[in-house]
């Protein structure tokens, strides 16, 4: 089934509305109002506002440069090239290159008129205001991404839980059968989530705190820690009791992958495991020392994983 997005619908509405208003105002080159509207329809409110400003700013500069050069050099095809040769570097310097195409249309209007008059300048400015204004009004509406973000959050948490359970299973049984497919899945989900969260941030211009953006940032950092843990887990050599204690911790984490978990009790559990390990005899040789070092590195990584979650909850209150 063919899916039509909100941007397509707004473009289909905006173009004829812009033409209608431009015709109603008896503007010359009224079709260009639709072009402006189409170019200014964007996927977020912030990008729409910035894009509209860049295009308006660039068009005013293009109007000024073309008016001066056409009136002084003459209305010749080579003059169009000279105008663009001066105008485009200015837009690059001012970082408003998004307005080059729109401005080129305005520049050609001036060239086609063959004479710069007050009426021409007013016509072009009003044309800009109509085309850009209609786009800005339509972009006041942006579809909510809340349900999309909730769905991705649920998938991320489910895959996190599977990864933690597989780690616990390996520690307790030594079973190597896990393929690690969830790692690839989480990476893809986090990329999607960050894109959605960034778009949602740009749709809320006055919101200073965005819970989903911070949530997925926290999960991204936790995922990086999980990826660092896996090589450590494969290198550690511990007693059955040590494997069991750490495996139990991972199982508990797997059962409580959710935003409301503050991780405080698991930091306490981790601290108890450390105390248990500290009561054991010191390593007798270099190999045993390296194995114990890898074990403590793993505990440190688990601690960082939990601290990230605790910090997120503090910032979320």
N, C-alpha and C positions, 0 to 999 in steps of 0.2 A: 504494500500500500504506500502511495506517495505521501510523504510527510512534508507539510508546509510549515516553516518556522515563523516565529513572530516578526523577525526582521524582514522576511519576504512580504508578509501581510502589511507591515507598516510602509514598506516601499511602494507596494501596489496602491495603498491609500494615499500616501503623501504626494506622489508624482502628479496625479490628476488634480488634487486639491491645490497644489502650488500653481499649476497652469491656470486653474480656474481663478484664483486670486489675482495672479499677474494679468490675466485678460480683463478681469473686473476693474483693475487699476489702469487699464489701457497702456501697459508697459510694452515697449519694443522688445523683441527677442524673448517673448514670454516663455517659450519652451525651455530656455536655459534655467528657469526657476525649478523645473522638474529635475534637471541634471544636478543642480545644487542639492536638492532634497535627497536624491538617491545617494549621492556621495557622502552625505552627512548622517545617514542612518547607520548607527553602530550597535554593537552587541552590549555595551554598558553605558550608563548615564555619564560617567566620568569621561570615557573616550569620546562620547558624542559631543560633550561640551568643549573639550579640548580641540577636537577636530573642527568644530564649527568656528571656534575662535581663530585657529590657524588659517582656515580658508578665508575668513573675513579679513583678517590682517593682511594676508598675502594678496588678496584681490584689491585692497585699497592701495597697496604698494604698486601692484601691477598696473592699476588704473593711473596712478601718478606718473610712473616711469613711461608708460606708453603714450600718455597725453603729451608729455614734454618732448619726447623723441619724435613722435609723428608730426607734431607742430613745428619742430625746428629742422628736422632732417627731411621730412616729407613722407607721404603715404605710398611707400614702395615696398615690394615684397622683401627686399634686403633689409629694410628698416625693422620688419617683424623679427628677423634673425638677430638684429642688433639689440632690440628690446629684450629678447629672451637671453641674449648673451650677458646682459647686465642684470636682468631681473632674477634669473635662477641662482646665481651665486649669492645674491642678497638673501634669498629664502634659505639657502644652505647655512649661511652665517647666522641667521636668526632662528634656525631650527624649525622652520615652518614649511618644509618641502611638501607636506600633504596638500598645500594650497596651490601647487604649480599647475595642475591640470585645470582646476576651476579658474584660476587667474588667466590661463591661456585663452579660455573661452571669452573672458571679459576683454582681454587685449585684442582679440580678433573682432569683437563688437566695435571697439574704437576704430580699428583699421577699416572695417566695413562701412562705418559712418562717414569716414573721409573728412571729418571736421569735429573738433572738440568744442562742445557747448555746455552750458550749465544744465540744460535739459538732458543731455546725454549722460552727464555725470550723475545727476539725480536718478535717472532711469536705472543706471547700473547699480547704484547703491540700494535703491528700493528693491530691485531684483534680487540682490544678495540677501536682504533682510527677509524677503518672502520665502525664498528657497531654504535658507538656513533656519528661519523661524519655524516653519512647518515641521522640519526634521526634529528640532529641539522639543517641540510640543509633543510629537509622537513618541519621542524617546523618554518622555516622563514616565511612560508605562514600560516596565520591564517585567517579564514573567518571573515568578518566584523560583529560586533554585533550591529552596528548603528541602523539598521531597527528594531531589537528586542527591543532595549532600547527606541526608539521612540514610539513603539507600547505600551510598558508597561507604559511609561510616560503619554500617552494619556488616558489609562485606569485608572491610578491613579488619574489624574486630573478630569476625569468624575465622579469617585466615591467620590472624595473630594467635588465636586460641589453638588452632591446629598445629602451628609451628612449635609453640611452647609444649604442647602435649607430646609431639614427636621427639622433642629434646628430652623430655622427662622419660619417655619410653626407652630411648637409647641409653640414658644414664642408668636406668634400672635393669635393663635386659641385655644391653650391648647389641641390639638388633639394628643392622645397617640398611634395612629395606626401604626406608623413606627416600623418595625421589627428590624432594625439595621443590616440587612444583609450586607450592604456596608462596615461596619466596619471590618467584617471577610474577605471580599474580598480585602480591602485595605491592611490588614495585610499580606495576601498571596502574593499580587502583590509586596509589598515592599521587602519581602523575596526574591522573584524572581529577582527583580530589583537589589538588593544589590549583588546577586550572579553574575548576568550578568555584572554589573559595575566593580566588583572586577576582573572578568576574562578579561574585556576589559583593565583595568589598567595594568594587568600583560602582556598584549599583546603589550603595548606601553612602552618599556623600558626607553626611553629618555624623555617621557612626564612628566613634573612636575605638571601639573594641568589637572585634568580630570573633565569636566563640569558635566557629568552625575553622576559620583560618588558623587560629592558635592551636586548636585541637589537632589538625592534620600536620601542623609544623612539629608538634610534640611527637606524633606517631612516626613522622619521618626520621626524627632523631633516634627514637627507640628502635626503629627498623635497622638503622645503621649500626646500632649497638648489637642487635641480634646477629647481623651479618659478621660482626667481629667475634662474637661468641663461638660461632660454629667451629672455626679452626682450633680454638682453645679447647673446646669440648672433645674434639677428636684426639688431642695430644695429652690430655690429663690421664694419670694413672692413680687411682685412689682406692681406698678400702671399700668393701661392700657397704659399710655403714655410711661412708662419705658420699658414695654414689646415691644411696637411698635418701639421705638428708637433702641433697641438692635436687634430686629428682622430685621429691615431695614439694619443694619450693616451686619448681617449674610447673608442677601439676596444679598447685594452688593459684598460681598466676594465670594459667590457662583457663581456669574455671571462673575467673573474675576479670576478664578483659572488658572493661566498660568505663564510660566517662565518670561515673560516680565513685569509683574505687580510688581512694586517696593514697593507697600503697603504704600507709603508715605501719599497719600491722605486719606487712611483709618485710619492711625494713627491720622490724623487731625480730622477725623470724630469721632473717639473714644475720643479724647481730648474734643471735643465739648459736647459729651454725659456726660462725667465726670463733666464738668462745669455746665451742666443742672441739674445733680443730686445734686451737691454741693449747689445749690440754694434752694433745698427743705428743709423742716423742719427736725430737728434732731429727731432720734428715741425716742419715749416716754417711751418705756419699754424694758425689756430684749429681748423679742421675736422679737420686731421690730428691735432692734439693731443687733441681729443675722441674720435676714433676709437681712438687709442692708449690713452686713459684707459679706454675701455670694454673694450679688450682686457685690460688689467691687472686691471680689476674682475672679469672672467671668470676670470682665473688665480687671483685671491684666493678666489673662490667654489669653484673646484675644490680649492684647498688646504684650505678649511674642510671640504669634503666628505670629503677624505682624512683629515684630523685627527680627525674624528668617528669614523671607522672605527678608526684607530689607538688612540684613547682607549678605545673599546669593548673592544678586544682586551686592553689593559692591565688594565681592570677585571674582565675575564673570567678572568684567570689566578689 
